[in-house]
Amino acid sequence: MTDARALALHVLARAAQGAIPAEPLLASLLGRSRLDARNRRFVTTLVQTTLRWRGRADHVLDQRLTRGLRSLDALTLDVLRLGYVQLFHLDAIPPHAAVHTSVDLAAQRCGAGKARLVNRILRGLVSRPPTAAEWSAGGRWPALTGELSHPAWLLRRWIERWGEATTRQVATWNNAPPTFHLRVCGVDADVAGARAALAETGMAVSAGELVPEALRCDGTFDAQRHPLVRAGRLVIQDESQMLVGHLWPDPGSGPILDLCAAPGTKTTHLAARAPQQRVVALDVAWRRLRRVATAARQQRLEQVACVVADGRRPPLRGTWRRVLVDAPCTSLGVLRRRPDARWLRAPKDIRAAAGLQTELLDAAAERVAPGGDLVYAVCSLEPEEGPEQVDAFLGRHPAFRPRALPELIPDALRTGLGRIAIVPGTLGMEGLFAALVRREE
C-alpha cells in the first residue's frame, strides 16, 4: 500500500474489527508497505493521534451529525475521525488538504453518498470549529470523556482513587505524543557512543532520569529500520520498565526464570546485567517468543534459552534463585504509548487480568528457591492488578516476605517495603507497579 492515509484507515478498521492492539498491526503493515520513511512516520502519527483523541472526536461528531454517531457505519466513522484529528490535532496539515483527502478516502472506501456526508461534516467543522463548550457538552461523565478523551468508566475509577486534579494530569499526559526512551544494550553498554551516534542524525537526546543505560529522544524513531536497533545496540523501552531490571539487589546471584518473557525487553535487560547467569524465557506462544530469541541474538546474549510453555504450568524441574513475573495486564498505565488500550478495555478485563496474574504468581511461588527472589511487575496502576494482588499473594504464601529495594529507586516511587508505583507522567515515565519479595531460607 502506497497511500499513507489509506493505510492509516486500514489499521484503524482492522484493529477495531478484531478488537486487537493497533501497534503490532501497524508495525507489520508498515514493514510490508512501500512507503518512504517520512510517510511511515506520518501513518504512525495519524493512527496514534486518532486513537488518543477518539473520545473528543466522537463527542463532537455525535453533535454535528443529524442522527448522531449511530447513523454511521464503522468505516465512515473512522474516515471522519481521521479528518477531525488532521484538522484540530495535527498542525502541519492545511484544512483544505485534510478535507480533500478525507473525501477522496471516503469515496474510495465507503461510496459517493458517504463521501458527500464526510465533505459536509468536515467543511462544517472548518467553518465553525468546535469549542470547549461543545466537546464538554452533556452530563459530567460524557463531558469528561469529550474533554479528556478517555472512557467514562476509567475516569470514574481514577477520580475515586486519585481525585480529579491528578486524573486530569494523567489524562493530559496520556494524550501527548510520547518521547522515546531507549535502552543502550550490552553487558558493557556504550551509552556515550550510542548517544553521540543518535545526536549525529539530528535527534535531540538526553540522559535518563534514573537508569544509567537509559536515553530519551524527542521526535519519531523507526524502531524496525534504525541501524543501531538492527545491530543490537538499542531497544525501545520506557525507563519505568527498565527499573524492573534494577530491582534485584544482587543481579548476579543466580539463574533467572522469566515466566512471561515476550517481547523480551526485560528478559534481555536481566541477561545483560547478569552475563554469567543462565536465563530461561517462557512464553505460551512461539510467535511471541520468537521476538525474545531474535532480541537475544541481536544483543549477543547467548545465555538466554527460550521455551514455549504456559507460565502457569512451567515444565521445568527444580527451583530458581530469581523468578520474574512480568504479567499480562490491562496496560492502563501506559496509555501514552498504547492509546488504543483505553478503548479496548472494560472493567471485566481488569478482573480477568487479575485472575491470570494470581495463577502466574502461584506458579512462580513454587519455582523460587529458599533465599531466592521474586519480582512481580505490571504496566497498570489498577489496584486489583497491583497492591491488592501482592497482598493476596503474601497471604497465600507466608514463606514470602517483602524485601528492601535498591537505593536506585527514589523515595517518591516507593509505596511500601519492596514496592514501587509510578503514576503516568512521574519523572517523565509511563505507569508501573512492581514488587520484590523473598522466600525465606
SULHU-V442657 format. One record per residue. N is the residue number from 0. PHI is phi as a letter, one per 40 degrees, with the letter a starting at -180 (999 if undefined). BURIAL is b if it has 24 or more other ideal C-beta (glycine too) atoms within 12 Angstrom, else e. Layout:
# SULHU-V442657
<<N	PHI	BURIAL> <N	PHI	BURIAL>>
This chain:
# SULHU-V442657
<<0	999	e> <1	b	e> <2	c	e> <3	c	b> <4	c	b> <5	c	b> <6	c	b> <7	c	b> <8	c	b> <9	c	b> <10	c	b> <11	c	b> <12	c	b> <13	c	b> <14	c	b> <15	c	b> <16	d	e> <17	c	e> <18	f	e> <19	b	e> <20	c	b> <21	c	b> <22	c	b> <23	c	e> <24	c	b> <25	c	b> <26	c	b> <27	c	e> <28	c	b> <29	c	b> <30	c	e> <31	c	e> <32	c	b> <33	b	e> <34	c	b> <35	c	e> <36	c	e> <37	c	e> <38	c	b> <39	c	b> <40	c	b> <41	c	b> <42	c	b> <43	d	b> <44	c	b> <45	c	b> <46	c	b> <47	c	b> <48	c	b> <49	c	b> <50	c	b> <51	c	b> <52	b	b> <53	d	b> <54	c	b> <55	c	b> <56	d	b> <57	c	b> <58	c	b> <59	c	b> <60	c	b> <61	c	b> <62	c	b> <63	c	b> <64	c	b> <65	d	e> <66	b	e> <67	g	e> <68	c	b> <69	c	e> <70	c	e> <71	b	b> <72	c	e> <73	c	e> <74	c	b> <75	c	b> <76	c	b> <77	c	b> <78	c	b> <79	c	b> <80	c	b> <81	c	b> <82	c	b> <83	c	b> <84	c	b> <85	c	b> <86	c	b> <87	b	b> <88	b	b> <89	b	b> <90	c	e> <91	c	e> <92	b	b> <93	c	e> <94	d	b> <95	c	e> <96	c	e> <97	c	b> <98	c	b> <99	c	b> <100	c	b> <101	c	b> <102	c	b> <103	c	b> <104	c	b> <105	c	b> <106	c	e> <107	c	e> <108	b	b> <109	b	b> <110	h	e> <111	c	e> <112	c	e> <113	c	b> <114	c	b> <115	c	e> <116	c	b> <117	d	b> <118	c	b> <119	c	b> <120	c	b> <121	c	b> <122	c	e> <123	c	b> <124	c	b> <125	c	b> <126	c	e> <127	b	e> <128	d	e> <129	c	b> <130	b	e> <131	d	e> <132	c	e> <133	c	b> <134	c	b> <135	b	b> <136	c	e> <137	h	e> <138	c	e> <139	d	e> <140	c	e> <141	d	b> <142	c	e> <143	c	b> <144	c	b> <145	c	b> <146	c	b> <147	c	b> <148	f	b> <149	b	b> <150	c	b> <151	c	b> <152	c	e> <153	c	b> <154	c	b> <155	c	e> <156	d	b> <157	c	b> <158	c	b> <159	c	e> <160	c	e> <161	b	b> <162	g	e> <163	c	e> <164	c	e> <165	c	e> <166	d	b> <167	c	e> <168	c	e> <169	c	b> <170	c	b> <171	c	e> <172	c	b> <173	c	b> <174	c	b> <175	c	b> <176	c	b> <177	c	b> <178	c	b> <179	c	b> <180	b	b> <181	b	b> <182	b	b> <183	c	b> <184	c	b> <185	h	b> <186	c	b> <187	b	e> <188	c	b> <189	c	e> <190	c	b> <191	c	e> <192	c	e> <193	c	b> <194	c	b> <195	c	e> <196	c	b> <197	c	b> <198	c	e> <199	c	e> <200	c	e> <201	g	e> <202	c	b> <203	c	e> <204	b	b> <205	b	e> <206	c	e> <207	c	b> <208	c	b> <209	b	b> <210	c	b> <211	c	e> <212	c	b> <213	c	b> <214	b	b> <215	b	b> <216	b	b> <217	c	e> <218	g	e> <219	b	b> <220	a	b> <221	c	b> <222	c	b> <223	c	e> <224	b	e> <225	c	b> <226	c	e> <227	c	b> <228	c	b> <229	c	e> <230	c	e> <231	g	b> <232	c	b> <233	b	b> <234	a	b> <235	c	b> <236	a	b> <237	c	b> <238	c	b> <239	c	b> <240	c	b> <241	c	b> <242	d	b> <243	d	b> <244	c	b> <245	b	b> <246	c	b> <247	c	b> <248	c	e> <249	b	e> <250	c	b> <251	c	e> <252	c	e> <253	i	b> <254	c	b> <255	b	b> <256	b	b> <257	b	b> <258	c	b> <259	b	b> <260	c	b> <261	c	b> <262	c	b> <263	h	b> <264	c	b> <265	c	b> <266	d	b> <267	c	b> <268	c	b> <269	c	b> <270	c	b> <271	c	b> <272	c	b> <273	b	b> <274	c	b> <275	c	e> <276	b	b> <277	c	b> <278	b	b> <279	b	b> <280	b	b> <281	b	b> <282	a	b> <283	c	b> <284	b	e> <285	c	e> <286	d	e> <287	c	b> <288	c	b> <289	d	e> <290	c	b> <291	c	b> <292	c	b> <293	c	b> <294	c	b> <295	c	b> <296	c	e> <297	c	b> <298	c	b> <299	f	e> <300	b	b> <301	c	e> <302	c	b> <303	c	b> <304	b	b> <305	b	b> <306	b	b> <307	c	e> <308	a	b> <309	c	e> <310	c	b> <311	c	b> <312	b	e> <313	c	b> <314	c	e> <315	b	b> <316	c	e> <317	g	e> <318	b	e> <319	b	b> <320	c	b> <321	b	b> <322	b	b> <323	b	b> <324	b	b> <325	c	b> <326	c	b> <327	d	b> <328	a	b> <329	c	b> <330	g	b> <331	c	b> <332	c	b> <333	b	b> <334	c	b> <335	c	b> <336	c	b> <337	b	b> <338	c	b> <339	c	b> <340	c	b> <341	c	b> <342	c	b> <343	c	b> <344	c	b> <345	a	e> <346	d	e> <347	c	e> <348	c	b> <349	c	b> <350	c	e> <351	c	e> <352	c	b> <353	c	b> <354	c	e> <355	c	b> <356	c	b> <357	c	b> <358	c	b> <359	c	b> <360	c	b> <361	c	b> <362	c	b> <363	c	b> <364	d	b> <365	c	b> <366	b	b> <367	c	b> <368	c	b> <369	d	e> <370	g	e> <371	c	b> <372	b	b> <373	b	b> <374	b	b> <375	b	b> <376	a	b> <377	a	b> <378	c	b> <379	b	b> <380	b	b> <381	c	b> <382	d	b> <383	c	b> <384	c	b> <385	b	b> <386	c	b> <387	c	b> <388	c	b> <389	c	b> <390	d	b> <391	c	b> <392	c	b> <393	c	b> <394	c	e> <395	c	e> <396	b	b> <397	c	e> <398	c	e> <399	c	b> <400	b	e> <401	d	b> <402	b	b> <403	c	e> <404	c	b> <405	c	b> <406	c	e> <407	d	b> <408	c	b> <409	c	e> <410	d	e> <411	c	e> <412	c	b> <413	c	b> <414	b	b> <415	i	e> <416	d	e> <417	g	b> <418	b	b> <419	b	b> <420	b	b> <421	b	b> <422	c	b> <423	d	b> <424	h	b> <425	c	b> <426	f	b> <427	g	b> <428	b	b> <429	c	b> <430	c	b> <431	a	b> <432	b	b> <433	a	b> <434	a	b> <435	b	b> <436	b	b> <437	b	b> <438	c	b> <439	c	e> <440	c	e>>
